[in-house]
Amino acid sequence: MQIRTVDLKLVGVQGILDPAADFSADLQALWRKVTSRVGEVRHLSAPARAVGYWHFVDDRTRVYWAGILVDSLDGFRWDRPYGWVAWAPGLTTFAAFREPNGAEGTVAHTAETYGAIGRAGYTYDHRFIGDFEVVPLAWKVEGHYPDDGEHEVWIPVVAKCR
């Protein structure tokens, strides 16, 4: 686990997904909307990163944000009909964990993960109600993750009150 603070600025799209339906196809459709507009995005972070954010509303409703991490929103133009918007929560501290591709869900929301966060002197940042998955932007543009690679799970945290 690494603790890192990021001035979080993202551009992308948001969708409501039903995990019991064709979840994978719906998720891929959101990412296609993002990757089809990569060329329009100024101020990509270095390294260029794709960021997914999810939280569950209930058992059948998942809100998902598919976006690109940027250093600045200068010159960004939103497109309401397309769903292309900016999200800028600002300075955010994360507990970042590496997770093997194909093993999604083994890091977030486990007793081991939250125990490590607590031992490091942090607790969940309740400005958020979900977690972030961060991968190289090229993986989304190319449409696949390498089987032998890893991605990161970023859990928003704040320092515990003493």
DSSP file (Angstrom, degrees, kcal/mol; ACC not computed):
  #  RESIDUE AA STRUCTURE BP1 BP2  ACC     N-H-->O    O-->H-N    N-H-->O    O-->H-N    TCO  KAPPA ALPHA  PHI   PSI    X-CA   Y-CA   Z-CA
    1    1 A M              0   0    0      0, 0.0     2,-0.4     0, 0.0    96,-0.2   0.000 360.0 360.0 360.0 137.1    0.0    0.0    0.0
    2    2 A Q  E     -A   96   0A   0     94,-2.1    94,-3.7     2,-0.0     2,-0.5  -0.964 360.0-141.2-120.5 142.8    1.2    3.5   -0.8
    3    3 A I  E     +A   95   0A   0     -2,-0.4     2,-0.3    92,-0.2    92,-0.2  -0.914  32.5 166.8-100.0 127.0   -0.4    6.7    0.5
    4    4 A R  E     -A   94   0A   0     90,-2.3    90,-3.3    -2,-0.5     2,-0.5  -0.994  29.0-142.5-141.7 148.6   -0.5    9.4   -2.1
    5    5 A T  E     -A   93   0A   0     -2,-0.3     2,-0.4    88,-0.3    88,-0.2  -0.941  21.9-176.6-113.1 132.1   -2.2   12.8   -2.5
    6    6 A V  E     -A   92   0A   0     86,-2.9    86,-2.7    -2,-0.5     2,-1.6  -0.973  34.9-128.3-129.2 137.5   -3.5   13.8   -5.9
    7    7 A D  E     -A   91   0A   0     -2,-0.4     2,-0.4    84,-0.2    84,-0.3  -0.704  45.3-142.9 -80.3  89.4   -5.2   17.0   -7.1
    8    8 A L  E     +A   90   0A   0     82,-2.2    82,-1.7    -2,-1.6     2,-0.4  -0.411  36.9 156.9 -72.7 113.3   -8.0   14.9   -8.6
    9    9 A K  E     +     0   0A   0     -2,-0.4    61,-2.6    61,-0.4     2,-0.3  -0.991  13.0 175.0-134.8 125.4   -9.3   16.3  -11.9
   10   10 A L  E     -AB  87  69A   0     77,-2.7    77,-2.8    -2,-0.4     2,-0.4  -0.949  19.1-161.6-131.7 149.3  -11.1   13.9  -14.3
   11   11 A V  E     +AB  86  68A   0     57,-1.7    57,-2.6    -2,-0.3     2,-0.3  -0.989  46.3  84.6-124.5 141.5  -12.9   14.2  -17.6
   12   12 A G  E     -AB  85  67A   0     73,-2.6    73,-2.8    -2,-0.4     2,-0.3  -0.964  66.5 -64.3 168.4-151.8  -15.2   11.5  -18.8
   13   13 A V  E     - B   0  66A   0     53,-2.4    53,-2.9    -2,-0.3     2,-0.4  -0.898  28.6-145.1-133.6 159.2  -18.7   10.1  -18.6
   14   14 A Q  E     + B   0  65A   0     69,-0.4     2,-0.3    -2,-0.3    51,-0.2  -0.960  18.6 178.0-126.8 145.8  -21.0    8.5  -16.0
   15   15 A G  E     - B   0  64A   0     49,-2.6    49,-2.8    -2,-0.4     2,-0.6  -0.961  30.0-123.8-142.7 161.8  -23.5    5.7  -16.3
   16   16 A I  E     - B   0  63A   0     -2,-0.3     2,-0.3    47,-0.2    47,-0.2  -0.941  35.7-169.9-105.4 122.4  -25.9    3.7  -14.3
   17   17 A L  E     - B   0  62A   0     45,-3.6    45,-3.0    -2,-0.6     6,-0.1  -0.862  21.6-142.5-117.9 148.0  -25.2    0.0  -14.7
   18   18 A D    >   -     0   0    0     -2,-0.3     3,-1.8    43,-0.2    43,-0.2  -0.930   8.7-157.3-106.7 108.9  -27.1   -3.1  -13.6
   19   19 A P  T 3  S+     0   0    0      0, 0.0     4,-0.3     0, 0.0    -1,-0.1   0.743  93.9  55.7 -59.1 -22.1  -24.7   -5.8  -12.4
   20   20 A A  T 3  S+     0   0    0     40,-0.2    40,-0.1     2,-0.1    41,-0.0   0.658 105.2  60.3 -84.2 -15.4  -27.3   -8.5  -13.1
   21   21 A A  S <  S-     0   0    0     -3,-1.8     2,-2.3    39,-0.1     3,-0.2   0.096 124.1 -50.1 -89.4-154.0  -27.7   -7.4  -16.8
   22   22 A D  S  > S+     0   0    0      1,-0.2     4,-2.2     2,-0.1     5,-0.2  -0.464  71.4 165.9 -82.4  69.6  -25.0   -7.3  -19.5
   23   23 A F  H  >  +     0   0    0     -2,-2.3     4,-2.6    -4,-0.3    -1,-0.2   0.880  67.3  52.4 -55.6 -47.0  -22.7   -5.4  -17.1
   24   24 A S  H  > S+     0   0    0     -3,-0.2     4,-2.6     1,-0.2    -1,-0.2   0.909 110.6  46.9 -61.0 -45.0  -19.6   -6.0  -19.2
   25   25 A A  H  > S+     0   0    0      2,-0.2     4,-2.0     1,-0.2    -1,-0.2   0.907 113.3  48.7 -64.9 -41.8  -21.1   -4.6  -22.4
   26   26 A D  H  X S+     0   0    0     -4,-2.2     4,-1.7     2,-0.2    -2,-0.2   0.901 112.6  48.3 -65.0 -40.4  -22.5   -1.6  -20.7
   27   27 A L  H  X S+     0   0    0     -4,-2.6     4,-2.1    -5,-0.2    -2,-0.2   0.919 110.6  50.7 -65.5 -44.0  -19.2   -0.9  -19.0
   28   28 A Q  H  X S+     0   0    0     -4,-2.6     4,-2.3     1,-0.2    -1,-0.2   0.869 106.1  56.5 -62.4 -35.9  -17.3   -1.2  -22.3
   29   29 A A  H  X S+     0   0    0     -4,-2.0     4,-1.7     2,-0.2    -1,-0.2   0.900 106.3  49.9 -62.9 -40.5  -19.8    1.2  -23.9
   30   30 A L  H  X S+     0   0    0     -4,-1.7     4,-1.5     1,-0.2    -2,-0.2   0.940 111.5  48.1 -61.9 -46.0  -18.9    3.8  -21.3
   31   31 A W  H  X S+     0   0    0     -4,-2.1     4,-3.1     1,-0.2     5,-0.2   0.848 106.8  56.7 -66.0 -32.4  -15.2    3.3  -21.9
   32   32 A R  H  X S+     0   0    0     -4,-2.3     4,-2.0     1,-0.2    -1,-0.2   0.887 103.8  54.4 -63.9 -36.6  -15.7    3.6  -25.7
   33   33 A K  H  < S+     0   0    0     -4,-1.7     4,-0.3     2,-0.2    -1,-0.2   0.900 113.5  42.5 -61.5 -39.2  -17.3    7.0  -25.2
   34   34 A V  H >< S+     0   0    0     -4,-1.5     3,-1.7     1,-0.2    -2,-0.2   0.957 114.9  46.9 -71.4 -51.4  -14.2    8.0  -23.3
   35   35 A T  H >< S+     0   0    0     -4,-3.1     3,-0.9     1,-0.3     4,-0.3   0.773 103.2  63.5 -68.3 -24.3  -11.6    6.5  -25.6
   36   36 A S  T 3< S+     0   0    0     -4,-2.0    -1,-0.3    -5,-0.2    -2,-0.2   0.681 110.2  40.9 -70.1 -14.6  -13.3    7.9  -28.7
   37   37 A R  T X> S+     0   0    0     -3,-1.7     3,-1.9    -4,-0.3     4,-0.5   0.256  76.7 110.6-115.7  11.0  -12.6   11.4  -27.4
   38   38 A V  G X4 S+     0   0    0     -3,-0.9     3,-1.6     1,-0.3    -1,-0.1   0.876  74.6  61.8 -53.9 -39.1   -9.1   11.0  -26.0
   39   39 A G  G 34 S+     0   0    0     -4,-0.3    -1,-0.3     1,-0.3    -2,-0.1   0.706  99.9  55.0 -62.4 -20.4   -7.7   13.2  -28.8
   40   40 A E  G <4 S+     0   0    0     -3,-1.9     2,-0.5     2,-0.1    -1,-0.3   0.586  85.6 101.7 -86.2 -11.7   -9.8   16.1  -27.5
   41   41 A V    <<  -     0   0    0     -3,-1.6     3,-0.4    -4,-0.5     2,-0.2  -0.636  54.1-165.2 -86.3 120.7   -8.4   16.0  -24.0
   42   42 A R        +     0   0    0     -2,-0.5    30,-0.2     1,-0.2    29,-0.1  -0.568  66.2  28.4 -91.4 162.4   -5.7   18.5  -23.1
   43   43 A H  S    S-     0   0    0     -2,-0.2    28,-3.1     1,-0.2    29,-0.6   0.830  74.7-171.6  60.3  38.9   -3.4   18.3  -20.1
   44   44 A L  B     -H   70   0B   0     -3,-0.4    26,-0.2    26,-0.2    -1,-0.2  -0.318  29.1-107.9 -56.8 143.3   -3.3   14.5  -19.8
   45   45 A S        -     0   0    0     24,-2.2    -1,-0.1     4,-0.2    24,-0.1  -0.332  41.7 -94.1 -67.3 157.1   -1.6   13.5  -16.6
   46   46 A A  S    S+     0   0    0      1,-0.1     2,-0.2     2,-0.1    -1,-0.0  -0.974 119.9  33.0-119.0 117.8    1.8   11.9  -17.0
   47   47 A P  S    S-     0   0    0      0, 0.0     2,-0.3     0, 0.0    -1,-0.1   0.550 109.7-119.6 -72.5 155.8    1.7    9.0  -17.1
   48   48 A A        -     0   0    0     -2,-0.2    89,-2.3    -4,-0.1     2,-0.4  -0.479  39.8-171.3 -67.4 126.8   -1.6    9.0  -18.9
   49   49 A R  E     -C  136   0A   0     20,-0.4    20,-2.1    87,-0.3     2,-0.4  -0.960  23.5-146.6-128.9 139.3   -4.2    7.2  -16.7
   50   50 A A  E     -CD 135  68A   0     85,-2.8    85,-2.2    -2,-0.4     2,-0.5  -0.836  22.2-160.2 -95.0 140.4   -7.7    6.0  -17.1
   51   51 A V  E     -CD 134  67A   0     16,-2.9    16,-2.3    -2,-0.4     2,-0.4  -0.982   9.4-169.8-130.0 123.3   -9.7    6.1  -13.9
   52   52 A G  E     -CD 133  66A   0     81,-2.9    81,-3.1    -2,-0.5     2,-0.4  -0.912   5.6-170.4-107.3 139.2  -12.9    4.2  -13.1
   53   53 A Y  E     +CD 132  65A   0     12,-2.2    12,-3.0    -2,-0.4     2,-0.4  -0.995  10.0 176.2-128.6 134.1  -14.9    5.0  -10.1
   54   54 A W  E     +CD 131  64A   0     77,-1.9    77,-1.3    -2,-0.4     2,-0.3  -0.981  12.8 169.8-139.1 150.5  -17.8    2.9   -8.8
   55   55 A H  E     - D   0  63A   0      8,-1.8     8,-2.6    -2,-0.4     2,-0.4  -0.970  30.8-120.5-152.1 152.4  -20.3    2.7   -6.0
   56   56 A F  E     - D   0  62A   0     73,-0.3     6,-0.2    -2,-0.3     3,-0.1  -0.775  16.7-175.2 -93.9 132.0  -23.4    0.6   -5.4
   57   57 A V  E    S-     0   0A   0      4,-2.9     2,-0.3    -2,-0.4    -1,-0.2   0.845  77.0 -30.9 -86.5 -44.1  -26.7    2.3   -4.9
   58   58 A D  E >  S- D   0  61A   0      3,-1.3     3,-1.1     0, 0.0    -1,-0.4  -0.856  85.5 -68.2-155.4-171.1  -28.4   -1.0   -4.2
   59   59 A D  T 3  S+     0   0    0     -2,-0.3   -39,-0.1     1,-0.3     3,-0.1   0.760 132.6  33.6 -62.0 -24.9  -28.0   -4.6   -5.3
   60   60 A R  T 3  S+     0   0    0      1,-0.1     2,-0.5   -42,-0.1    -1,-0.3   0.348 108.8  71.4-112.9   5.4  -29.1   -3.9   -8.9
   61   61 A T  E <   + D   0  58A   0     -3,-1.1    -4,-2.9   -43,-0.2    -3,-1.3  -0.965  49.8 173.5-132.9 120.3  -27.8   -0.4   -9.4
   62   62 A R  E     -BD  17  56A   0    -45,-3.0   -45,-3.6    -2,-0.5     2,-0.5  -0.989  20.2-148.3-124.9 126.3  -24.1    0.6   -9.8
   63   63 A V  E     -BD  16  55A   0     -8,-2.6    -8,-1.8    -2,-0.4     2,-0.4  -0.810  22.1-172.4 -91.0 131.2  -23.0    4.1  -10.6
   64   64 A Y  E     -BD  15  54A   0    -49,-2.8   -49,-2.6    -2,-0.5     2,-0.5  -0.990  15.2-161.2-132.0 131.6  -19.8    4.1  -12.7
   65   65 A W  E     -BD  14  53A   0    -12,-3.0   -12,-2.2    -2,-0.4     2,-0.5  -0.945   6.5-168.7-107.8 127.2  -17.6    7.0  -13.8
   66   66 A A  E     +BD  13  52A   0    -53,-2.9   -53,-2.4    -2,-0.5     2,-0.3  -0.973  30.4 136.8-115.6 118.2  -15.2    6.3  -16.7
   67   67 A G  E     -BD  12  51A   0    -16,-2.3   -16,-2.9    -2,-0.5     2,-0.4  -0.871  49.2-109.1-152.8-177.8  -12.6    9.0  -17.1
   68   68 A I  E     -BD  11  50A   0    -57,-2.6   -57,-1.7    -2,-0.3     2,-0.3  -0.976  32.9-121.7-123.9 132.5   -9.2   10.3  -17.8
   69   69 A L  E     -B   10   0A   0    -20,-2.1   -24,-2.2    -2,-0.4   -20,-0.4  -0.597  36.1-176.1 -74.7 129.2   -6.9   11.9  -15.2
   70   70 A V  B     -H   44   0B   0    -61,-2.6   -61,-0.4    -2,-0.3   -26,-0.2  -0.890  32.5-141.3-125.9 157.5   -5.8   15.4  -16.2
   71   71 A D  S    S+     0   0    0    -28,-3.1     2,-0.3    -2,-0.3   -27,-0.1   0.687  88.3  12.4 -87.1 -21.3   -3.5   18.0  -14.7
   72   72 A S        -     0   0    0    -29,-0.6    -1,-0.2   -30,-0.2   -30,-0.1  -0.991  52.4-147.6-153.6 151.2   -5.8   21.0  -15.6
   73   73 A L    >   +     0   0    0     -2,-0.3     3,-2.3    -3,-0.1     2,-0.1   0.289  54.6 135.4-101.6   7.5   -9.3   21.6  -16.9
   74   74 A D  T 3  S+     0   0    0      1,-0.3   -32,-0.1   -31,-0.0     3,-0.1  -0.367  78.5   9.0 -57.2 128.1   -8.2   24.7  -18.8
   75   75 A G  T 3  S+     0   0    0      1,-0.3    -1,-0.3    -2,-0.1     2,-0.2   0.414  90.7 146.1  82.2  -1.8   -9.8   24.6  -22.3
   76   76 A F    <   -     0   0    0     -3,-2.3     2,-0.5   -35,-0.0    -1,-0.3  -0.501  31.8-161.1 -70.9 135.2  -12.1   21.6  -21.4
   77   77 A R        -     0   0    0     -2,-0.2     2,-0.1    -3,-0.1    -1,-0.0  -0.971   8.0-144.2-118.9 118.2  -15.5   21.8  -23.1
   78   78 A W        -     0   0    0     -2,-0.5     2,-0.3     1,-0.0     7,-0.2  -0.359   4.0-155.0 -75.5 160.8  -18.3   19.7  -21.7
   79   79 A D  B  >> -I   84   0C   0      5,-2.6     4,-1.9     1,-0.1     5,-1.6  -0.803   6.5-171.8-140.4  92.2  -20.8   18.1  -24.0
   80   80 A R  T  45S+     0   0    0     -2,-0.3     3,-0.2     1,-0.2    -1,-0.1   0.896  84.1  51.5 -58.4 -46.8  -24.1   17.5  -22.2
   81   81 A P  T  45S+     0   0    0      0, 0.0    -1,-0.2     0, 0.0    -2,-0.0   0.872 116.2  42.3 -60.7 -33.3  -25.8   15.4  -24.9
   82   82 A Y  T  45S-     0   0    0     -3,-0.4    -2,-0.2     2,-0.1     3,-0.1   0.742 111.3-122.5 -81.2 -24.0  -22.8   13.1  -25.1
   83   83 A G  T  <5 +     0   0    0     -4,-1.9     2,-0.6     1,-0.3   -69,-0.4   0.530  58.3 150.8  93.0   8.1  -22.4   13.0  -21.3
   84   84 A W  B   < +I   79   0C   0     -5,-1.6    -5,-2.6   -71,-0.1    -1,-0.3  -0.654  19.0 149.5 -80.8 113.3  -18.8   14.3  -21.4
   85   85 A V  E     -A   12   0A   0    -73,-2.8   -73,-2.6    -2,-0.6     2,-0.3  -0.852  42.4-114.1-139.1 171.0  -18.2   16.3  -18.2
   86   86 A A  E     -A   11   0A   0     -2,-0.3     2,-0.4   -75,-0.2   -75,-0.2  -0.827  17.6-166.1-107.7 149.9  -15.4   17.2  -15.7
   87   87 A W  E     +A   10   0A   0    -77,-2.8   -77,-2.7    -2,-0.3    -2,-0.0  -0.972  10.7 173.5-135.5 119.1  -15.2   16.0  -12.1
   88   88 A A  E     +     0   0A   0     -2,-0.4   -79,-0.2   -79,-0.2     3,-0.1  -0.683  12.5 164.2-132.5  79.3  -12.8   17.9   -9.9
   89   89 A P  E     -     0   0A   0      0, 0.0     2,-0.2     0, 0.0   -80,-0.1   0.662  43.4-143.9 -68.3 -14.8  -12.9   16.9   -6.2
   90   90 A G  E     +A    8   0A   0    -82,-1.7   -82,-2.2     2,-0.1     2,-0.2  -0.511  59.1  15.6  88.3-156.2   -9.5   18.6   -5.6
   91   91 A L  E    S+A    7   0A   0    -84,-0.3     2,-0.4    -2,-0.2   -84,-0.2  -0.354  72.9 172.9 -60.3 122.5   -6.8   17.4   -3.3
   92   92 A T  E     -A    6   0A   0    -86,-2.7   -86,-2.9    -2,-0.2     2,-0.4  -0.999  24.1-144.2-136.2 132.5   -7.6   13.8   -2.4
   93   93 A T  E     -AE   5 157A   0     64,-0.6    64,-2.9    -2,-0.4     2,-0.4  -0.811  22.7-169.7 -98.0 137.8   -5.5   11.4   -0.4
   94   94 A F  E     -AE   4 156A   0    -90,-3.3   -90,-2.3    -2,-0.4     2,-0.7  -0.941  28.9-139.2-127.4 146.6   -5.6    7.7   -1.4
   95   95 A A  E     -AE   3 155A   0     60,-2.7    60,-2.4    -2,-0.4     2,-0.5  -0.950  35.8-155.3 -94.4 113.6   -4.4    4.4   -0.1
   96   96 A A  E     -AE   2 154A   0    -94,-3.7   -94,-2.1    -2,-0.7     2,-0.4  -0.821  14.1-176.0-101.4 126.5   -3.2    2.8   -3.4
   97   97 A F  E     - E   0 153A   0     56,-2.7    56,-2.8    -2,-0.5     2,-0.4  -0.928  22.6-129.5-119.8 143.1   -3.1   -0.9   -3.7
   98   98 A R  E     - E   0 152A   0     -2,-0.4    54,-0.2    54,-0.2    52,-0.0  -0.761  27.1-174.2 -89.5 137.7   -1.8   -3.1   -6.6
   99   99 A E  E     - E   0 151A   0     52,-2.8    52,-2.5    -2,-0.4     5,-0.1  -0.999  26.9-113.9-135.2 131.0   -4.2   -5.8   -7.7
  100  100 A P  E >   - E   0 150A   0      0, 0.0     3,-2.0     0, 0.0    50,-0.3  -0.351  39.0-103.7 -62.8 140.3   -3.5   -8.4  -10.4
  101  101 A N  T 3  S+     0   0    0     48,-2.6    49,-0.0     1,-0.3     0, 0.0  -0.411 111.1  30.0 -60.4 139.0   -5.5   -8.2  -13.6
  102  102 A G  T 3  S+     0   0    0     -2,-0.1    -1,-0.3    -3,-0.1    48,-0.1   0.299 103.6  82.8  90.2  -9.2   -8.2  -10.8  -13.5
  103  103 A A    X   +     0   0    0     -3,-2.0     3,-1.5    -4,-0.0     4,-0.2  -0.085  60.6 161.1-114.9  32.4   -8.4  -10.6   -9.7
  104  104 A E  T 3   +     0   0    0      1,-0.2    -3,-0.0     2,-0.1    -5,-0.0  -0.234  61.1  31.1 -57.6 140.2  -10.7   -7.6   -9.5
  105  105 A G  T 3  S+     0   0    0      5,-0.0    -1,-0.2    -6,-0.0    -6,-0.0   0.436  85.8 105.2  92.8   0.9  -12.5   -7.2   -6.2
  106  106 A T  S <  S+     0   0    0     -3,-1.5    -2,-0.1    -6,-0.2     3,-0.0   0.628  86.5  35.4 -87.9 -11.6   -9.7   -8.8   -4.1
  107  107 A V  S >  S+     0   0    0     -4,-0.2     3,-0.8   -10,-0.1     6,-0.3   0.852  97.9  77.7-104.3 -54.5   -8.5   -5.5   -2.6
  108  108 A A  T 3  S+     0   0    0      1,-0.2    23,-0.0     5,-0.1     5,-0.0  -0.280 102.9   6.7 -66.5 142.3  -11.5   -3.2   -2.1
  109  109 A H  T 3  S+     0   0    0      1,-0.2     2,-0.3     2,-0.1    -1,-0.2   0.837  91.3 132.8  60.1  40.8  -13.8   -3.7    0.9
  110  110 A T    <>  -     0   0    0     -3,-0.8     4,-2.4     1,-0.1     5,-0.3  -0.887  65.0-124.8-115.9 154.5  -11.8   -6.4    2.7
  111  111 A A  H  > S+     0   0    0     -2,-0.3     4,-2.2     1,-0.2     5,-0.2   0.881 113.1  54.5 -61.7 -37.6  -11.0   -6.5    6.3
  112  112 A E  H  > S+     0   0    0      2,-0.2     4,-2.1     1,-0.2    -1,-0.2   0.919 109.2  47.1 -63.1 -43.9   -7.3   -6.8    5.4
  113  113 A T  H  > S+     0   0    0     -6,-0.3     4,-2.1     1,-0.2    -2,-0.2   0.947 115.4  43.6 -63.0 -49.9   -7.4   -3.7    3.2
  114  114 A Y  H  X S+     0   0    0     -4,-2.4     4,-2.3     1,-0.2    -1,-0.2   0.805 111.1  56.1 -70.8 -27.6   -9.1   -1.6    5.8
  115  115 A G  H  X S+     0   0    0     -4,-2.2     4,-2.6    -5,-0.3    -1,-0.2   0.922 108.1  47.8 -64.8 -43.8   -6.9   -3.0    8.6
  116  116 A A  H  X S+     0   0    0     -4,-2.1     4,-1.4     2,-0.2    -2,-0.2   0.900 111.8  50.4 -63.4 -41.0   -3.8   -1.8    6.6
  117  117 A I  H  <>S+     0   0    0     -4,-2.1     5,-2.1     2,-0.2    -1,-0.2   0.930 112.3  47.0 -62.3 -45.6   -5.4    1.6    6.1
  118  118 A G  H ><5S+     0   0    0     -4,-2.3     3,-1.7     1,-0.2    -2,-0.2   0.899 109.2  52.9 -63.6 -42.5   -6.2    1.9    9.8
  119  119 A R  H 3<5S+     0   0    0     -4,-2.6    -1,-0.2     1,-0.3    -2,-0.2   0.790 104.6  57.2 -64.7 -26.7   -2.7    0.8   10.9
  120  120 A A  T 3<5S-     0   0    0     -4,-1.4    -1,-0.3    -3,-0.2    -2,-0.2   0.485 125.6-103.2 -81.9  -2.4   -1.2    3.5    8.6
  121  121 A G  T < 5S+     0   0    0     -3,-1.7    39,-2.7     1,-0.3     2,-0.3   0.710  83.4 112.0  92.1  22.0   -3.2    6.1   10.5
  122  122 A Y  E   < -F  159   0A   0     -5,-2.1    -1,-0.3    37,-0.3     2,-0.3  -0.810  42.9-165.9-125.5 164.5   -6.0    6.7    8.0
  123  123 A T  E     -F  158   0A   0     35,-2.4    35,-2.6    -2,-0.3    -9,-0.0  -0.920  44.9 -69.8-140.4 166.2   -9.8    6.1    7.6
  124  124 A Y  E     -F  157   0A   0     -2,-0.3     2,-0.9    33,-0.2    33,-0.3  -0.283  44.2-123.7 -61.0 139.7  -12.1    6.2    4.6
  125  125 A D    >   -     0   0    0     31,-2.4     3,-1.7   -32,-0.1    -1,-0.1  -0.775  20.1-159.6 -85.8 105.9  -12.8    9.6    3.2
  126  126 A H  T 3  S+     0   0    0     -2,-0.9    -1,-0.1     1,-0.3    -2,-0.1   0.344  77.5  86.9 -77.9   8.3  -16.6    9.8    3.3
  127  127 A R  T 3  S+     0   0    0      2,-0.0    -1,-0.3    29,-0.0     2,-0.3   0.739  96.5  48.9 -68.3 -20.9  -16.8   12.6    0.7
  128  128 A F    <   -     0   0    0     -3,-1.7     3,-0.0    28,-0.1   -73,-0.0  -0.753  64.2-163.5-112.8 160.0  -16.8    9.5   -1.6
  129  129 A I  S    S+     0   0    0     -2,-0.3   -73,-0.3     2,-0.1     2,-0.3   0.061  73.2  38.5-129.0  23.7  -19.0    6.4   -1.4
  130  130 A G  S    S-     0   0    0    -75,-0.1     2,-0.3    26,-0.0   -75,-0.2  -0.837  76.1-104.7-152.6-170.7  -16.9    4.2   -3.8
  131  131 A D  E     -C   54   0A   0    -77,-1.3   -77,-1.9    -2,-0.3     2,-0.4  -0.792  24.9-123.7-125.0 166.6  -13.4    3.3   -4.9
  132  132 A F  E     -CG  53 154A   0     22,-2.4    22,-2.7    -2,-0.3     2,-0.5  -0.895   8.6-156.3-115.7 140.9  -11.2    4.1   -7.9
  133  133 A E  E     -CG  52 153A   0    -81,-3.1   -81,-2.9    -2,-0.4     2,-0.5  -0.978  16.1-165.5-113.1 128.7   -9.6    1.7  -10.3
  134  134 A V  E     +CG  51 152A   0     18,-2.9    18,-2.5    -2,-0.5   -83,-0.2  -0.960  15.4 159.7-123.0 127.7   -6.6    3.2  -12.1
  135  135 A V  E     -C   50   0A   0    -85,-2.2   -85,-2.8    -2,-0.5    16,-0.1  -0.919  50.7 -79.1-136.6 161.4   -4.9    1.8  -15.2
  136  136 A P  E >>  -C   49   0A   0      0, 0.0     3,-1.4     0, 0.0     4,-0.8  -0.428  41.3-127.6 -58.3 136.5   -2.6    3.1  -18.0
  137  137 A L  H >> S+     0   0    0    -89,-2.3     4,-2.2     1,-0.3     3,-0.8   0.844 106.1  67.4 -56.9 -34.9   -4.8    4.9  -20.5
  138  138 A A  H 3> S+     0   0    0    -90,-0.4     4,-2.8     1,-0.2    -1,-0.3   0.827  92.1  61.0 -57.2 -32.6   -3.3    2.8  -23.3
  139  139 A W  H <>>S+     0   0    0     -3,-1.4     5,-1.4     1,-0.2     4,-1.0   0.894 108.5  42.2 -62.9 -38.5   -5.1   -0.3  -21.9
  140  140 A K  H <<5S+     0   0    0     -4,-0.8    -2,-0.2    -3,-0.8    -1,-0.2   0.894 114.3  50.5 -74.9 -39.8   -8.5    1.4  -22.4
  141  141 A V  H  <5S+     0   0    0     -4,-2.2    -2,-0.2     1,-0.2    -1,-0.2   0.913 114.9  43.8 -63.2 -42.1   -7.6    2.7  -25.8
  142  142 A E  H  <5S-     0   0    0     -4,-2.8    -1,-0.2    -5,-0.2    -2,-0.2   0.683 110.3-127.4 -77.4 -18.5   -6.4   -0.7  -26.9
  143  143 A G  T  <5S+     0   0    0     -4,-1.0     2,-0.3    -5,-0.2    -3,-0.2   0.642  72.6  73.5  84.7  15.5   -9.4   -2.4  -25.3
  144  144 A H      < -     0   0    0     -5,-1.4    -2,-0.2    -6,-0.2    -1,-0.2  -0.996  65.2-132.7-156.1 156.7   -7.7   -5.0  -23.2
  145  145 A Y        -     0   0    0     -2,-0.3     2,-0.2    -3,-0.1     6,-0.0  -0.876  38.1-108.2-103.4 140.5   -5.6   -5.5  -20.0
  146  146 A P    >   -     0   0    0      0, 0.0     3,-1.8     0, 0.0   -45,-0.2  -0.519  23.6-134.6 -65.9 134.1   -2.5   -7.7  -20.2
  147  147 A D  T 3  S+     0   0    0      1,-0.3   -46,-0.1    -2,-0.2    -2,-0.0   0.821 104.5  47.1 -59.0 -31.7   -3.2  -10.9  -18.3
  148  148 A D  T 3  S+     0   0    0    -48,-0.1    -1,-0.3     2,-0.1     2,-0.1   0.303  99.5  93.3 -95.6  10.0    0.1  -10.7  -16.5
  149  149 A G    <   -     0   0    0     -3,-1.8   -48,-2.6   -49,-0.0     2,-0.3  -0.279  62.7-133.5 -95.8-178.2   -0.2   -7.1  -15.5
  150  150 A E  E     -E  100   0A   0    -50,-0.3     2,-0.3    -2,-0.1    -2,-0.1  -0.946  10.3-162.1-131.3 153.0   -1.5   -5.2  -12.4
  151  151 A H  E     -E   99   0A   0    -52,-2.5   -52,-2.8    -2,-0.3     2,-0.4  -0.731  24.6-111.2-120.9 176.6   -3.8   -2.2  -12.0
  152  152 A E  E     -EG  98 134A   0    -18,-2.5   -18,-2.9    -2,-0.3     2,-0.5  -0.894  11.9-153.1-114.7 144.5   -4.2    0.0   -9.0
  153  153 A V  E     -EG  97 133A   0    -56,-2.8   -56,-2.7    -2,-0.4     2,-0.6  -0.977  14.6-160.2-109.7 121.6   -7.2    0.4   -6.6
  154  154 A W  E     -EG  96 132A   0    -22,-2.7   -22,-2.4    -2,-0.5   -58,-0.2  -0.915   4.2-167.8-106.2 117.3   -7.2    3.8   -5.0
  155  155 A I  E     -E   95   0A   0    -60,-2.4   -60,-2.7    -2,-0.6     2,-0.2  -0.921  25.1-123.7-105.1 120.7   -9.3    4.1   -1.8
  156  156 A P  E     +E   94   0A   0      0, 0.0   -31,-2.4     0, 0.0     2,-0.3  -0.437  41.0 173.7 -67.7 132.1   -9.9    7.7   -0.7
  157  157 A V  E     -EF  93 124A   0    -64,-2.9   -64,-0.6   -33,-0.3     2,-0.3  -0.898  23.9-157.5-136.1 161.7   -8.7    8.2    2.8
  158  158 A V  E     - F   0 123A   0    -35,-2.6   -35,-2.4    -2,-0.3     2,-0.1  -0.958  40.0 -91.2-133.7 155.0   -8.2   11.0    5.4
  159  159 A A  E     - F   0 122A   0     -2,-0.3   -37,-0.3   -37,-0.2   -38,-0.1  -0.407  49.1-108.3 -64.5 139.5   -5.9   11.0    8.4
  160  160 A K        -     0   0    0    -39,-2.7     2,-0.3   -42,-0.1    -1,-0.1  -0.387  31.5-111.9 -66.2 145.1   -7.5    9.7   11.6
  161  161 A C              0   0    0      1,-0.1    -1,-0.1    -2,-0.1   -40,-0.0  -0.585 360.0 360.0 -73.3 140.1   -8.4   12.2   14.2
  162  162 A R              0   0    0     -2,-0.3    -1,-0.1    -3,-0.0    -2,-0.0   0.430 360.0 360.0-102.3 360.0   -6.2   11.7   17.3
